[in-house]
Amino acid sequence: MLTNDEAQSAKLLYARRVPYTVGVALFQRYAARQQGQDPERLDSVQVLDDSTQFYFALQKDSKPEYVARLQAALDKIKQDGRYASLLKRYTHP
């Protein structure tokens, strides 16, 4: 069964309609949690590409103050520990 929807993939997996899914662990764990499932039941069995990094994207013509505010907010949550907490919560240990 093919789907490009992380929530649908999680539903199919937890319903045992598919034996595995392929996707970004962060998104799949989030989708499972949103559906009331235990994301700790998910297990990564094969890493297809561990070079992927996540980025915030803004339009090229975004106001410079928006870029600065976004960067400041990201810096703040990194400094106060919330960033690490979010990564821990939504990624596979």
Summary of the structure (lengths in Angstrom):
residues: 93
radius of gyration: 16.3
end to end distance: 28.0
largest distance: 47.7
contacts: 175
relative contact order: 0.13
helix: 51%
strand: 0%
